[in-house]
Amino acid sequence: MTSTPTNRTTAERDIESLFHPYTNPIRHQEIGPLVISHGKGVRVFDDTGKDYIEGLAGLWCTALGWGEERLVTAATEQMRKLPFYHLFGHKSHDPAIDLGERLLAMAPVPMARAFLTGSGSEANDTALKMIRYRANAMGQPNKKKVIARDRAYHGVTIATASLTGLAVNHRSFDLPDPAVLRAACPHYYRGGRPGETEEAFSTRLAEELEAMILAEGPDTVAAFFAEPVMGAGGVVVPPADYFPKIQAVLDKYDILLVADEVICGFGRTGKMFGSETFGMRPDIMTVAKGLSSGYLPISGLLINERVLAPIVAEAGKIGTFGHGYTYGGHPVSAAVAVETLKIYAERDILSHVAKVAPVLQDGLRGFANHPMVGEVRGIGLIGAVELVADKETKTPFDPAWGVGAALVARAQGHGLILRAMGDSVAFSPPLIITADEISEMLYRFALALADTAAWVAERR
């Protein structure tokens, strides 16, 4: 007989009721969850009252931190006024319209329309469907292959997990789809050849991309998906001149560029969008996470006239555009997103990021001489520390050791929540973080690194 909730601990109730994403279910049965009860500013608190600096802004998303009352008010007021409506069949509502107008006005390149969805995966899935729809509309039924990069992350639907270039998202799911071509990851530390400059590395990757396109046939390749900074793949910052060189190849063969701004959008890289930071000229941009500071689920994509016009013509012939989500542009989520964008502008979030980003980047680079640190990389308020077994040879640790995960566990013990992607440990704190809070975050990380180094020494 199952006991009632009052007779069980919170952890026991979790273990017996939930199946968690991105979690080892066997291990979870043994250790249980960290139960977060509330948050304030850049900190969250567990059910015992212990505080943690949230060094990854939740999942790269809570840009304004916890406890932003203006977002609570926006949600509450909209919930009372119009708690739900949709955008199907010529229907609309003010929050969605306001959000669409604001996103188009903010876009770093001219965009024609916004299409609202519920998650980053949904936005990228929609982009892929639009690309196929457009190809059919233009009488190019063979031009549907898309290129994504090794270590990319674009979502977890069947389509977007195929775009994602991480083995854990493919194994036992019968993925990826063969229509997705795989280009090299632009990680200079791991991919650069001896004596090769960053610029030369970028040139080589662009040449390899062009060779792939020619081998496949330019009339079969429709689009190239890219995150400005690769997030879940290890916070890979592109090398010098990378995107301008890639853009030139795409332009040459009439291939669309899809900028996945799900992590980088809304100030993370120091500009409002990562496309601005790295000189990208996307035809499609997908956004999520920071769009509502993670307070409610919402995402979207912006498409330019080059993408829009054929789709409109085709949908007109068919009689409808047969795609959409019940909660796409949900009025409460849209109202919170609008208020979030207002706060970014009113508080000049970009100036704050410019002020405190050097504290994070310089502080992270202070770990570069540690014997276990192979590379420190980052820009704006996003960065990573890559752990290695041998600095000179860049030899990684045996994956079975789980060194990155071990460090993250030790950081949690010191009141710091981070995320390991293999042995790269990511930092992406709320954009509102102060210089003092960054210093405290790095101090807690230093304690965890020291603990991990001692643990590694014992194992050797």
C-alpha positions, 0 to 999 in steps of 0.5 A, spaced: 500 500 500 502 506 498 503 511 503 500 518 503 504 524 501 504 526 509 508 520 511 513 521 506 519 526 505 519 530 499 525 526 496 521 520 497 515 523 493 519 525 487 523 518 487 516 515 487 512 520 482 517 523 477 521 521 471 526 526 470 529 529 464 537 529 463 538 525 469 541 518 470 534 514 473 538 509 477 543 514 480 537 518 482 533 512 486 540 512 490 541 520 491 534 523 490 533 530 488 536 537 490 529 540 492 529 547 490 523 551 494 524 558 493 529 564 490 531 571 490 536 575 486 541 570 483 540 565 489 536 559 490 534 555 496 533 548 498 528 545 502 533 546 508 534 553 507 541 552 504 542 558 499 546 556 492 548 561 487 545 559 481 551 559 476 547 557 470 541 561 471 537 555 471 538 552 464 541 558 461 534 562 462 533 566 468 536 573 466 533 577 471 534 572 477 528 570 482 523 574 485 522 580 479 515 582 481 514 586 475 513 579 471 509 576 477 504 582 476 504 582 469 502 574 469 497 576 474 494 581 471 494 578 464 491 571 468 485 575 470 484 579 463 485 573 458 488 567 461 488 563 455 487 564 447 490 562 441 492 565 434 489 559 430 484 561 425 485 569 424 484 570 432 489 574 436 490 578 442 494 584 444 500 581 448 502 576 442 501 582 437 505 587 442 511 581 443 511 580 435 512 588 434 517 588 439 521 582 437 521 585 430 524 592 432 529 589 436 532 584 430 539 585 428 537 584 421 531 586 417 525 581 419 518 580 416 514 576 421 514 573 428 511 566 429 510 564 437 511 557 440 512 554 446 520 552 447 526 552 444 525 545 441 518 547 438 522 554 435 527 550 431 522 544 429 518 550 426 524 553 423 525 546 419 518 545 417 518 552 414 524 550 410 521 544 407 515 548 406 519 553 402 522 549 398 516 545 396 513 552 395 519 554 390 519 548 386 525 545 389 523 539 392 530 536 393 533 542 396 531 540 403 538 537 407 540 541 412 547 542 416 548 542 423 555 542 427 558 537 431 556 538 438 551 543 436 544 543 441 538 545 437 532 541 441 530 534 443 524 533 438 525 528 433 527 533 428 531 538 433 535 532 436 537 530 429 540 537 428 543 536 435 550 534 435 551 530 441 551 522 442 547 522 448 541 525 444 541 520 439 543 513 442 537 509 443 532 514 440 534 511 433 537 518 431 539 522 427 535 523 421 539 522 415 537 528 412 541 532 417 548 533 415 554 534 420 559 540 419 565 540 424 565 544 431 568 550 431 572 549 437 579 551 436 582 548 442 580 541 440 580 542 432 586 547 431 592 544 427 599 545 430 601 552 428 594 554 425 592 560 427 584 562 429 583 565 422 586 559 418 582 554 422 576 558 420 578 558 413 579 551 413 572 550 416 569 554 411 573 550 405 570 544 408 563 546 409 563 548 401 566 541 399 561 538 403 555 542 399 559 541 393 559 533 394 552 533 396 549 538 391 548 545 392 541 544 389 539 539 395 542 543 401 537 548 404 539 551 410 545 551 416 543 551 423 548 555 428 548 557 435 552 564 435 556 560 442 555 553 442 551 552 449 550 545 451 556 542 447 561 546 451 560 553 451 564 553 444 566 561 442 567 561 435 574 563 432 576 569 429 572 570 422 568 564 423 561 566 421 563 571 416 567 566 412 561 561 413 556 566 411 560 567 405 559 560 403 552 560 404 551 566 400 554 563 394 550 557 394 543 560 396 543 557 403 539 559 409 542 561 415 538 559 421 541 563 428 539 559 434 539 564 439 535 560 444 541 561 449 545 567 446 539 572 445 537 578 450 544 580 452 548 573 454 554 575 449 554 582 451 550 584 445 542 583 445 543 578 440 549 573 439 548 574 431 550 581 432 556 579 436 559 575 431 557 578 425 551 573 423 546 575 418 540 570 419 534 569 415 531 565 421 532 567 428 529 562 434 529 565 441 526 562 447 529 562 455 531 569 456 525 572 452 521 571 459 527 570 463 524 563 464 518 565 468 513 562 463 514 558 457 515 561 451 519 562 444 519 564 437 522 565 431 523 571 426 523 570 419 525 575 413 521 576 407 526 571 403 523 566 407 516 568 408 514 570 401 514 563 398 511 560 405 505 565 404 504 564 397 504 556 398 499 557 404 494 561 400 494 556 395 493 550 400 488 554 404 491 554 411 498 554 414 498 547 417 502 548 423 501 551 430 501 549 437 495 550 442 500 554 447 504 558 441 503 565 443 499 564 450 497 571 452 500 570 459 507 568 457 507 573 452 505 578 457 511 576 461 515 576 455 513 583 453 514 586 460 521 582 460 523 586 454 521 592 457 525 591 463 531 589 459 531 596 455 529 600 461 534 598 466 539 598 460 541 590 461 547 591 456 550 596 459 550 592 466 553 586 462 558 590 459 560 592 466 560 586 470 562 581 464 570 582 465 569 580 472 567 574 470 571 573 464 578 575 467 576 571 474 575 565 470 581 566 466 585 566 473 584 558 473 588 557 466 594 556 470 591 550 474 594 543 472 587 540 471 585 546 467 586 545 459 582 551 457 578 557 459 573 560 454 567 565 454 564 572 452 559 576 456 556 573 461 557 566 459 563 561 459 566 555 461 572 551 464 575 545 460 578 540 465 584 535 462 588 530 465 594 533 461 595 540 460 601 539 455 598 534 451 590 536 452 589 529 454 582 529 456 580 525 463 577 518 462 570 519 461 568 513 466 571 518 471 566 523 470 570 529 472 566 534 470 560 531 474 564 530 480 566 538 480 559 540 479 557 535 485 562 538 489 560 545 487 553 544 489 556 542 496 559 549 496 553 552 494 554 553 487 550 550 481 553 549 475 553 544 469 558 539 466 558 538 459 563 532 459 569 535 462 567 542 461 564 546 466 559 552 464 557 558 467 551 562 465 549 566 471 543 571 471 544 577 467 543 581 473 549 578 477 553 584 481 561 584 481 561 582 488 556 576 487 561 574 481 567 574 486 563 569 491 561 565 485 568 564 483 570 563 490 565 557 491 568 554 484 575 555 487 573 550 493 570 545 488 576 545 484 581 544 489 576 538 492 576 535 485 583 536 484 584 532 491 579 527 489 583 526 482 590 525 485 587 520 490 584 516 484 591 516 480 
